[in-house]
Amino acid sequence: MAERPLSPHLSIWKWGPHMLVSILHRVTGDGMAIVGLGVLLWWLGALASGPEAYATFTGIATSWYGYVVLVGLSWAFFNHMTSGLRHFVLDIGAGYELGINKAWSVASPIIGIALTAAFWAALLLL
C-alpha cells in the first residue's frame, strides 16, 4: 500500500498563473451562464411585456449597480474568450514550454481587461 503513488493535490502543486487562469476560465463561464442568462431573460421579458416593463429594465440596467453587472458580464466574456483561445492553443499541442505558458497565463487576464475597457470606451463614446 505504501508504494502506491499519491494523487496530486493542492499541497503538492506549486501555485502559478496558469492555475489561476484555469480557475477564472471556469468561474467566468459559470458566471456568464447564470448571471448572463438571467439578464438576457429579464431583457427579453421586458421587451415582450411592453414599454413600462422595458423602462424599468433600462432604468435598472443604466444605474450604477446595473453598470457593475454589465461591465462584469463583459469582463467575464472577454476573459473567458482569451483564456479559451489560450486553451485552444494548448489543445493543438503548442505553448507547453514553461516560459511561454507562464507569459500567456499572465497576458490572458490582462488582455481580457484591456478588451473590456476598449469595449466600454467604444460603447460610451460612440
N, CA, C and O of each residue as an XYZ file, in Angstrom:
504
protein
N       0.804     -1.196      0.000
C       0.000      0.000      0.000
C       0.851      1.265      0.000
O       0.503      2.242     -0.665
N       1.945      1.261      0.726
C       2.770      2.454      0.845
C       3.485      2.782     -0.458
O       3.965      3.904     -0.623
N       3.569      1.837     -1.383
C       4.275      2.054     -2.637
C       3.401      2.705     -3.708
O       3.898      3.116     -4.757
N       2.110      2.795     -3.441
C       1.213      3.378     -4.441
C       1.448      4.878     -4.554
O       1.678      5.536     -3.539
N       1.397      5.437     -5.764
C       1.586      6.885     -5.903
C       0.379      7.655     -5.356
O      -0.760      7.190     -5.421
N       0.658      8.828     -4.822
C      -0.401      9.697     -4.312
C      -0.955     10.544     -5.450
O      -0.224     10.941     -6.357
N      -2.232     10.810     -5.393
C      -2.814     11.730     -6.366
C      -2.307     13.137     -6.073
O      -2.198     13.523     -4.909
N      -1.999     13.899     -7.099
C      -1.576     15.275     -6.849
C      -2.741     16.103     -6.293
O      -3.879     15.965     -6.740
N      -2.453     16.931     -5.350
C      -3.450     17.825     -4.780
C      -2.773     19.158     -4.475
O      -1.584     19.331     -4.742
N      -3.518     20.082     -3.924
C      -3.026     21.452     -3.761
C      -1.821     21.565     -2.849
O      -1.073     22.538     -2.948
N      -1.609     20.608     -1.968
C      -0.434     20.702     -1.103
C       0.834     20.243     -1.823
O       1.942     20.473     -1.337
N       0.677     19.600     -2.970
C       1.835     19.144     -3.743
C       2.189     20.136     -4.842
O       3.361     20.462     -5.032
N       1.178     20.620     -5.569
C       1.417     21.515     -6.694
C       1.755     22.918     -6.209
O       1.183     23.404     -5.234
N       2.678     23.553     -6.891
C       3.022     24.942     -6.610
C       2.098     25.840     -7.434
O       1.949     25.655     -8.642
N       1.482     26.809     -6.765
C       0.554     27.704     -7.460
C       1.285     28.523     -8.506
O       2.412     28.970     -8.292
N       0.631     28.712     -9.631
C       1.178     29.525    -10.705
C       0.054     30.238    -11.431
O      -1.120     29.965    -11.182
N       0.404     31.148    -12.326
C      -0.638     31.896    -13.039
C      -1.521     31.010    -13.910
O      -2.691     31.328    -14.124
N      -0.983     29.911    -14.411
C      -1.792     29.018    -15.237
C      -2.942     28.406    -14.434
O      -4.015     28.152    -14.982
N      -2.721     28.172    -13.143
C      -3.799     27.634    -12.313
C      -4.893     28.685    -12.093
O      -6.082     28.367    -12.135
N      -4.488     29.922    -11.860
C      -5.453     30.999    -11.676
C      -6.274     31.204    -12.942
O      -7.492     31.370    -12.869
N      -5.623     31.195    -14.100
C      -6.325     31.397    -15.365
C      -7.310     30.258    -15.611
O      -8.414     30.486    -16.106
N      -6.921     29.058    -15.273
C      -7.818     27.913    -15.451
C      -9.046     28.036    -14.553
O     -10.163     27.774    -14.998
N      -8.855     28.428    -13.309
C      -9.981     28.604    -12.388
C     -10.858     29.774    -12.839
O     -12.084     29.673    -12.806
N     -10.243     30.881    -13.257
C     -11.020     32.020    -13.760
C     -11.830     31.644    -14.993
O     -12.941     32.138    -15.186
N     -11.274     30.772    -15.826
C     -11.989     30.325    -17.023
C     -13.285     29.621    -16.620
O     -14.335     29.858    -17.217
N     -13.211     28.774    -15.628
C     -14.407     28.063    -15.164
C     -15.395     29.025    -14.486
O     -16.601     28.945    -14.717
N     -14.880     29.922    -13.658
C     -15.749     30.854    -12.936
C     -16.452     31.802    -13.900
O     -17.650     32.048    -13.756
N     -15.724     32.338    -14.882
C     -16.350     33.259    -15.829
C     -17.360     32.541    -16.711
O     -18.388     33.120    -17.063
N     -17.092     31.301    -17.074
C     -18.070     30.546    -17.852
C     -19.347     30.317    -17.069
O     -20.444     30.479    -17.603
N     -19.210     29.939    -15.801
C     -20.392     29.744    -14.961
C     -21.114     31.060    -14.706
O     -22.345     31.104    -14.702
N     -20.352     32.138    -14.494
C     -20.960     33.442    -14.263
C     -21.764     33.920    -15.457
O     -22.865     34.451    -15.310
N     -21.200     33.725    -16.646
C     -21.951     34.116    -17.844
C     -23.196     33.262    -18.016
O     -24.239     33.763    -18.435
N     -23.095     31.978    -17.696
C     -24.244     31.089    -17.850
C     -25.363     31.459    -16.876
O     -26.537     31.457    -17.246
N     -25.004     31.772    -15.646
C     -26.031     32.037    -14.628
C     -26.505     33.489    -14.684
O     -27.691     33.749    -14.886
N     -25.582     34.428    -14.507
C     -25.960     35.848    -14.467
C     -26.367     36.334    -15.854
O     -27.375     37.024    -16.008
N     -25.577     35.970    -16.860
C     -25.882     36.408    -18.218
C     -27.223     35.905    -18.700
O     -27.970     36.639    -19.347
N     -27.536     34.647    -18.387
C     -28.836     34.111    -18.781
C     -29.965     34.838    -18.050
O     -31.015     35.102    -18.636
N     -29.753     35.161    -16.777
C     -30.773     35.909    -16.046
C     -31.021     37.284    -16.632
O     -32.170     37.702    -16.778
N     -29.946     37.996    -16.973
C     -30.097     39.325    -17.573
C     -30.757     39.222    -18.946
O     -31.625     40.027    -19.281
N     -30.347     38.234    -19.736
C     -30.944     38.054    -21.062
C     -32.433     37.759    -20.971
O     -33.231     38.337    -21.710
N     -32.807     36.865    -20.072
C     -34.226     36.534    -19.925
C     -35.029     37.722    -19.401
O     -36.168     37.933    -19.818
N     -34.442     38.499    -18.490
C     -35.138     39.682    -17.988
C     -35.332     40.688    -19.114
O     -36.406     41.273    -19.250
N     -34.289     40.892    -19.924
C     -34.371     41.820    -21.053
C     -35.433     41.379    -22.051
O     -36.243     42.193    -22.494
N     -35.435     40.084    -22.412
C     -36.438     39.586    -23.356
C     -37.846     39.682    -22.777
O     -38.792     40.028    -23.483
N     -37.977     39.377    -21.492
C     -39.282     39.510    -20.848
C     -39.763     40.952    -20.812
O     -40.950     41.222    -20.993
N     -38.843     41.874    -20.578
C     -39.201     43.293    -20.572
C     -39.589     43.762    -21.968
O     -40.505     44.570    -22.123
N     -38.895     43.258    -22.981
C     -39.261     43.604    -24.360
C     -40.671     43.130    -24.689
O     -41.444     43.844    -25.327
N     -40.992     41.933    -24.252
C     -42.301     41.353    -24.566
C     -43.421     41.933    -23.709
O     -44.590     41.833    -24.081
N     -43.089     42.534    -22.572
C     -44.120     42.991    -21.640
C     -44.584     44.417    -21.863
O     -45.558     44.846    -21.243
N     -43.926     45.153    -22.716
C     -44.390     46.492    -23.017
C     -43.441     47.581    -22.552
O     -42.408     47.304    -21.942
N     -43.807     48.837    -22.851
C     -42.913     49.970    -22.588
C     -42.613     50.199    -21.103
O     -41.499     50.591    -20.755
N     -43.584     49.961    -20.231
C     -43.340     50.194    -18.810
C     -42.308     49.214    -18.255
O     -41.406     49.604    -17.514
N     -42.449     47.952    -18.617
C     -41.502     46.931    -18.143
C     -40.113     47.186    -18.728
O     -39.103     47.002    -18.049
N     -40.070     47.609    -19.992
C     -38.771     47.880    -20.610
C     -38.130     49.112    -19.986
O     -36.910     49.156    -19.826
N     -38.929     50.111    -19.631
C     -38.391     51.300    -18.962
C     -37.831     50.929    -17.591
O     -36.806     51.472    -17.177
N     -38.480     50.025    -16.891
C     -37.955     49.547    -15.604
C     -36.623     48.847    -15.805
O     -35.672     49.085    -15.061
N     -36.553     47.981    -16.816
C     -35.301     47.272    -17.102
C     -34.181     48.248    -17.441
O     -33.092     48.152    -16.875
N     -34.427     49.178    -18.346
C     -33.369     50.118    -18.731
C     -32.989     51.041    -17.587
O     -31.831     51.441    -17.471
N     -33.959     51.384    -16.737
C     -33.643     52.204    -15.573
C     -32.683     51.506    -14.627
O     -31.753     52.126    -14.110
N     -32.903     50.228    -14.401
C     -32.015     49.468    -13.520
C     -30.697     49.157    -14.213
O     -29.636     49.228    -13.593
N     -30.758     48.812    -15.501
C     -29.535     48.464    -16.239
C     -28.603     49.661    -16.390
O     -27.390     49.484    -16.495
N     -29.141     50.860    -16.402
C     -28.292     52.047    -16.546
C     -27.990     52.727    -15.215
O     -27.421     53.819    -15.190
N     -28.367     52.087    -14.106
C     -27.963     52.600    -12.795
C     -26.534     52.144    -12.516
O     -25.972     51.361    -13.281
N     -25.944     52.631    -11.422
C     -24.548     52.276    -11.148
C     -24.392     50.783    -10.916
O     -23.405     50.197    -11.360
N     -25.347     50.148    -10.228
C     -25.218     48.713     -9.988
C     -25.545     47.904    -11.249
O     -25.044     46.793    -11.418
N     -26.377     48.455    -12.124
C     -26.620     47.805    -13.412
C     -25.366     47.807    -14.269
O     -25.044     46.821    -14.931
N     -24.653     48.952    -14.242
C     -23.381     49.019    -14.978
C     -22.346     48.064    -14.386
O     -21.554     47.477    -15.122
N     -22.349     47.906    -13.079
C     -21.407     46.957    -12.465
C     -21.677     45.548    -12.987
O     -20.741     44.822    -13.323
N     -22.946     45.159    -13.056
C     -23.290     43.830    -13.563
C     -22.921     43.707    -15.036
O     -22.346     42.698    -15.444
N     -23.244     44.721    -15.842
C     -22.962     44.644    -17.275
C     -21.466     44.677    -17.576
O     -20.999     43.959    -18.460
N     -20.715     45.498    -16.855
C     -19.257     45.504    -17.039
C     -18.681     44.171    -16.582
O     -17.778     43.633    -17.223
N     -19.194     43.636    -15.481
C     -18.741     42.325    -15.011
C     -19.022     41.227    -16.019
O     -18.182     40.353    -16.234
N     -20.189     41.260    -16.637
C     -20.508     40.266    -17.662
C     -19.612     40.406    -18.881
O     -19.173     39.408    -19.453
N     -19.339     41.644    -19.280
C     -18.470     41.822    -20.447
C     -17.032     41.416    -20.115
O     -16.340     40.854    -20.964
N     -16.573     41.697    -18.882
C     -15.241     41.232    -18.492
C     -15.208     39.708    -18.479
O     -14.236     39.107    -18.934
N     -16.261     39.080    -17.961
C     -16.307     37.618    -17.944
C     -16.236     37.069    -19.362
O     -15.551     36.078    -19.616
N     -16.942     37.710    -20.281
C     -16.910     37.255    -21.671
C     -15.507     37.363    -22.260
O     -14.991     36.394    -22.817
N     -14.888     38.543    -22.138
C     -13.572     38.734    -22.750
C     -12.502     37.900    -22.054
O     -11.601     37.379    -22.712
N     -12.588     37.768    -20.742
C     -11.618     36.935    -20.034
C     -11.782     35.465    -20.429
O     -10.795     34.763    -20.652
N     -13.021     35.009    -20.513
C     -13.296     33.637    -20.909
C     -12.825     33.390    -22.345
O     -12.296     32.323    -22.658
N     -13.021     34.378    -23.207
C     -12.602     34.240    -24.595
C     -11.081     34.129    -24.714
O     -10.578     33.244    -25.406
N     -10.345     35.023    -24.042
C      -8.889     34.972    -24.146
C      -8.336     33.699    -23.509
O      -7.384     33.110    -24.020
N      -8.928     33.281    -22.407
C      -8.499     32.032    -21.787
C      -8.851     30.843    -22.670
O      -8.086     29.882    -22.749
N      -9.990     30.897    -23.326
C     -10.382     29.832    -24.246
C      -9.436     29.740    -25.432
O      -9.110     28.644    -25.889
N      -8.994     30.890    -25.930
C      -8.007     30.884    -27.019
C      -6.694     30.283    -26.545
O      -6.043     29.548    -27.287
N      -6.300     30.590    -25.314
C      -5.087     30.001    -24.742
C      -5.235     28.488    -24.643
O      -4.318     27.748    -24.998
N      -6.382     28.031    -24.163
C      -6.625     26.592    -24.060
C      -6.662     25.939    -25.441
O      -6.208     24.805    -25.595
N      -7.191     26.631    -26.443
C      -7.215     26.090    -27.803
C      -5.797     25.874    -28.317
O      -5.500     24.845    -28.924
N      -4.926     26.847    -28.071
C      -3.526     26.700    -28.491
C      -2.884     25.513    -27.768
O      -2.137     24.743    -28.372
N      -3.178     25.370    -26.481
C      -2.647     24.224    -25.747
C      -3.211     22.915    -26.289
O      -2.498     21.912    -26.332
N      -4.465     22.904    -26.698
C      -5.085     21.684    -27.217
C      -4.478     21.231    -28.543
O      -4.495     20.041    -28.860
N      -3.944     22.172    -29.314
C      -3.312     21.760    -30.566
C      -1.859     21.365    -30.355
O      -1.165     21.012    -31.309
N      -1.392     21.422    -29.101
C      -0.067     20.924    -28.762
C       1.020     21.974    -28.697
O       2.198     21.627    -28.613
N       0.668     23.235    -28.733
C       1.668     24.310    -28.675
C       1.571     25.025    -27.334
O       0.558     24.926    -26.642
N       2.622     25.739    -26.974
C       2.598     26.594    -25.795
C       2.827     25.895    -24.477
O       2.511     26.459    -23.429
N       3.361     24.697    -24.485
C       3.601     23.982    -23.235
C       4.962     24.317    -22.604
O       5.229     23.910    -21.473
N       5.810     25.042    -23.309
C       7.075     25.445    -22.706
C       6.772     26.349    -21.526
O       5.858     27.170    -21.591
N       7.527     26.205    -20.455
C       7.203     26.902    -19.207
C       7.146     28.412    -19.377
O       6.219     29.051    -18.880
N       8.112     28.989    -20.063
C       8.128     30.446    -20.236
C       6.953     30.947    -21.050
O       6.324     31.944    -20.696
N       6.656     30.259    -22.136
C       5.541     30.667    -22.997
C       4.217     30.472    -22.268
O       3.341     31.335    -22.330
N       4.066     29.351    -21.580
C       2.832     29.081    -20.848
C       2.600     30.131    -19.766
O       1.481     30.616    -19.599
N       3.647     30.481    -19.037
C       3.506     31.490    -17.983
C       3.193     32.859    -18.580
O       2.360     33.591    -18.045
N       3.855     33.212    -19.689
C       3.614     34.518    -20.315
C       2.169     34.636    -20.793
O       1.535     35.669    -20.580
N       1.640     33.598    -21.434
C       0.260     33.650    -21.901
C      -0.732     33.575    -20.747
O      -1.833     34.118    -20.835
N      -0.344     32.904    -19.662
C      -1.210     32.861    -18.483
C      -1.331     34.234    -17.840
O      -2.401     34.599    -17.353
N      -0.252     34.992    -17.836
C      -0.281     36.351    -17.280
C      -0.976     37.299    -18.254
O      -1.721     38.186    -17.837
N      -0.733     37.112    -19.547
C      -1.300     38.020    -20.552
C      -2.800     37.837    -20.729
O      -3.501     38.795    -21.056
N      -3.298     36.643    -20.522
C      -4.707     36.355    -20.784
C      -5.664     37.255    -19.989
O      -6.532     37.876    -20.601
N      -5.549     37.356    -18.662
C      -6.470     38.263    -17.953
C      -6.204     39.737    -18.247
O      -7.129     40.549    -18.221
N      -4.952     40.090    -18.526
C      -4.637     41.484    -18.862
C      -5.290     41.864    -20.185
O      -5.835     42.960    -20.315
N      -5.240     40.967    -21.167
C      -5.889     41.222    -22.449
C      -7.405     41.293    -22.262
O      -8.072     42.108    -22.900
N      -7.953     40.438    -21.385
C      -9.386     40.485    -21.101
C      -9.817     41.815    -20.505
O     -10.869     42.346    -20.863
N      -9.017     42.353    -19.606
C      -9.315     43.665    -19.008
C      -9.203     44.763    -20.060
O     -10.042     45.663    -20.111
N      -8.171     44.693    -20.899
C      -7.989     45.706    -21.949
C      -9.139     45.669    -22.952
O      -9.625     46.720    -23.370
N      -9.577     44.482    -23.339
C     -10.702     44.378    -24.266
C     -11.989     44.892    -23.637
O     -12.802     45.517    -24.318
N     -12.184     44.639    -22.354
C     -13.371     45.145    -21.655
C     -13.355     46.667    -21.615
O     -14.371     47.311    -21.872
N     -12.200     47.237    -21.293
C     -12.084     48.704    -21.258
C     -12.313     49.301    -22.636
O     -12.987     50.323    -22.764
N     -11.763     48.679    -23.663
C     -11.959     49.184    -25.025
C     -13.420     49.066    -25.448
O     -13.955     49.969    -26.090
N     -14.057     47.975    -25.097
C     -15.475     47.779    -25.429
C     -16.345     48.848    -24.790
O     -17.191     49.445    -25.457
N     -16.142     49.094    -23.493
C     -16.971     50.095    -22.808
C     -16.626     51.511    -23.224
O     -17.503     52.375    -23.253
N     -15.368     51.765    -23.547
C     -14.998     53.084    -24.059
C     -15.699     53.324    -25.406
O     -16.222     54.412    -25.650
N     -15.707     52.322    -26.260
C     -16.385     52.452    -27.562
C     -17.898     52.622    -27.374
O     -18.528     53.410    -28.080
N     -18.480     51.878    -26.416
C     -19.920     51.985    -26.171
C     -20.308     53.359    -25.642
O     -21.303     53.939    -26.077
N     -19.528     53.872    -24.712
C     -19.889     55.135    -24.076
C     -19.505     56.358    -24.902
O     -20.123     57.415    -24.776
N     -18.495     56.216    -25.740
C     -18.040     57.372    -26.517
C     -18.673     57.467    -27.894
O     -18.611     58.521    -28.527
N     -19.272     56.403    -28.365
C     -19.887     56.435    -29.695
C     -21.361     56.643    -29.648
O     -22.012     56.691    -30.691
